């Protein structure tokens, strides 16, 4: 699944990508489209050469924390984008970005890129499907919020959003780490304070996952609080287009599924609070995949069946 070098760079950016960007380090990843493992410049000539099969209906794929576009690839080859192009005629555009930057910063960059594509993409863009995996779903939501506030034209082309394993209500593991670092700083011991300092070196992107912070003003209100959800979640899903959520779980037991979900994102967070205890009765716009861990959600045949259904239905 992709090159080990690209995977290592993706993990490095997720861990300390904000530092790499601030210091001008060449390992800092720039937000860009990727085709065949190569970055594609957002100009007419480069896009025409990279997407000779460009069509008017796009599927934008945004990966998650500490990974790259390689996370979408199946071990046997292919990915969701190629499959949706085959089955629905969607033109897949795959994003690569620095997941260590704050979610609001990446959202603003994604919004700017999509606005640019309206001007230079080889085909006139009629409809856009946004597909975000894990943190990528929050970046998508942040981009949509930024576009809504700024009046960006691309938002009117969005047909639907699909979120795969996205922590809409935040990630409890990050909030637990925040509480632990806060407690260690208050111990009158230089070693424990050093451990707390090292813990706080984790990237802005990781810290934003704790409360699913989509705006900079949300980030400023961070507290050392641990819970399964962020009760202040201030930016709801936009009403401009329909949203579809795909959640995974490794467990059959009801309580364990609720608490741990796919081992990273609890079910209530992955479903934006819409999860029913009886998953055999699905809710419109919410799908479940059993016995799957978080990373596998980005390349699972059962997830694709839900993607195909959600992207193929009339909006």
N, C-alpha and C positions, 0 to 999 in steps of 0.2 A: 504494500500500500504506500506508494510514493517513495521518494528517496529519503534515506536516513538523515541526510544533511538538512533537507527542508523541514523534516519533522523536528530535528534538534533546534533549528533556528526558530521555528514556531513556538516550541516550548520555552526557549530562552526569552523571546519577546513577551510571552505571557507572564513570565516570572518577573522580569525587570525591564520590560520594553519601554516604560515611561522614562526610566533612567537612560537607556540607550538613546532615546530620542532627544532628551534634554542635553546630552553630552555630544550629540552629533556623531555617535558611533555608527559605523557603516553596516553593522549587523541589525540596526533598527529597520523593521519592515515598513515600507510605504503602502498605503492603501491603494490597491490597483486591481484591475481585472487580470485574470490569468487564463491562458489557453495552451493546452499541451505542456504545462509546466513552465511556460514563459510569460513574463509580464507583458501586458498589452497597453501601449500608450493611448490615452483618450483623445486621439485625433483621427480625422476621417480616413487618412491613408492606412494607418496602423489597424484600425478597426475593420476596414474593408478587407485587408489582407488576412486578418485573424479569423474573421467571420464571413467567409464567402457565401455561407448558407443563411445569412441573417434574415430573420423574419420580423413581422410587426408585433408579435406577442412574445415577451421575454419572461424568463424565470431567473431571478437573481438569487444566487446561493451565497450565504454568509456563514462562515464556519464559527467555531466556538473558541473558548479560552485555551491557550497553550497548544494550539494545533495550526495546521495550514489547510489549504484546499484539499490536501491528500486525504483528509479524514472522510471525505465523501466516497472514496473508492472502495469497491468490493474486492475481496481477495481474489476473486475469479475474474476481475476486470469489469470495467464499466462503472457507472455511477448514476445517481438519481437524475442528473441533468440529461445524460444521453438517453436514458429510458423515457423521460418525459418528452424529449424531442421526437423519439421514435413513436410513442403512443399518442401524443397530443399535438405534436408540431410546435411545441414551445422551443424557443431559441435560448439555450442555457448560457448565462453569464456567471462565471465563478469568481468570487472575490477573495483576495488575500489581504490581510491587514495586521497591524500591530495590536494584538489583544491585550497588551499591557498598558496601553493608553486608557484614559478614562472612557467609559461608555458614551458620555455626551460628546467628547471630542471625536470619537469614531463615528458617532451618529451624524455629526455635522459634516465630516469628510464624505461619508456615504451619500448624504443629501446633495452635496456639491457635485459628486461624480455622476449621480443620476440626472441632475439638471444639465450637466455637460453632455451626457449621452443623448438627450433630446435634440441637441444641436448637431451632433456629428455622427450619430450611429448610421450605418449604411442604409437601413430600412427605417421608414417613418414609424416611430413607436406608437402603437395604438393601446396596448394593454401590458401591464406589468404584474407578475406574480412574485411576491417577496417570500423567500424561504430562508428562515434563520434556524440554525442549530445551536442549542445551549445559549451561551452569551450572544451568539449571532442574532438570536431573536430579539434580545434587548437592544442591540445595536440597530436593528431594523426599526424597532419601536421608537428609539431615540431619533433616528433619521426622519421618521414620519412626523414626530412632534416638532422637530426643527423646521421641516418643510411647511407644516401647518401654521407655525408662528411667522415664518418669513414669507409665506405666500409662494413657495416654489411651485413651478408649473408641473413638475413630474408627478406630484402627489395625485393629481387628477387622473393620471393614467393607471394608477394602481387598481387592480381588479380584485385582489385578495391578498391576505397575509397568512402564511403557514408557519407555525412555530413548533420545532421538534425538540423536546427535552429542555425547554426554556424555563428558567426560574423566575416566572413573572412576579412572584411575591418574595423573591430573594432566596438566598442560599443559607440555610441554618449553619452549615459547617463554617462558612466565613464569619458569620456573626459569633459563633462559638470561639473561633480564633481571636476575634477582636476582644471578647470578654477576657480570654486568657491573657492576652498581652496587657490589657488594662490592669488586671490583677497583679501580674508580675512586676509591673512598673512601681507598684505600691509596696513591694516588699523591700525592706531596708537591707538589701544585699547587692553588691555590685555584679555578681554573676547572674542573678535572676533579672536584674535590670538590663544587662547585656543581652540576655535571651529575648527580652521584650523588644529591645531596639532592633535586633536582627529580624524578629517576627514582623515588625512594622516596615521592613524594607520591601515587603511584597508589593507588587505593582498596584497602581491606581485601578487597573482593570479588575484585578482580583477583589480589591476592597469594594468596588462598586457592586459586585455580585451579591454582597451581603444583604442589601436592601433593594436590589434591582434599581439603582439610581439612574434615571434617564436624563436628568438635568443637573447642571452644576449647582443650582440652589438646593437640590435634594442632597447632594454630597456634603454640603456644609452643615447638615443637621445630624450627622452621624453620632451614634451613642454606643457605649459598651453594653448592648442589650442582646440577650439571647432568647429567641422564640422561633416557632415554626413559620411565622409569617410577619411581614412588616405591616402593622395596622395603619400606617400613614400613607401607604402606597398612593402617591398623588396624581399620577398620570395614567388615566384609564386607556384602554384600547380605543382608538379613534372610531367614530361612527361613520367615517367616509367610505368604508368598504368592509366586507365580511372577514372574520378571522377564524382560523382553524388551528386547534391545538392537539399535538400528539404527545402523549406521556408514556413512559415505560416503567416497569416494575420488575424487580428480581424475585419478589416474594408472593406467596399465596395468602398468608395471614393478613387479615384486614388491618390490624394495628401496625404491623411491621411495614406494610405497603404505604400506609399513611405517613409514617415517620421517616422512612428511608427511600421509598420509591425506587429509582434506578441506581441507588447507592450514592448519588450526588444530589439529585433534585427530588424532594418529596412530591407526592402526587398533588396535594393541594396547590403547591407552587407551580408545578408544570401545567396545571389546568386553570390557573388564575382564579382559584377558589371554586371552580365549577364541578369538582369531582364528587360523584356519588359513591357511597360505600359499596353499593352493588354495581360493579363495573360491567355486569352482563346486560345492563340496561343503559346503553350509551346515550349521551346528551348530544344534541345537534351541534356539530362543530368541534366535538372533543372525541378523540380516539385513544385507545389503550393498547399497548403491546406488552404481553406478559413474558416473564423469564428473560429479560434483556437488561444488560447493564448500559450505563450512560453512553459510553463511547460507541457502542454498537448501534445506537439509534441512528447514527449518521450513515449507516450502510447495512440495512436490514431489509430483507425482501418483504416482511410484513409491514414495515413502515412505508415502503414504497406503495403497497396496495392502498394504504390510506392517503398517501400523497396523490396517487392517481385519481382516487375518488374525489378528493377535495379540489384538485386543480381542474378536473374534468367536468364537475357540476356547473350548471349555469349559475352565474353570480346572482 
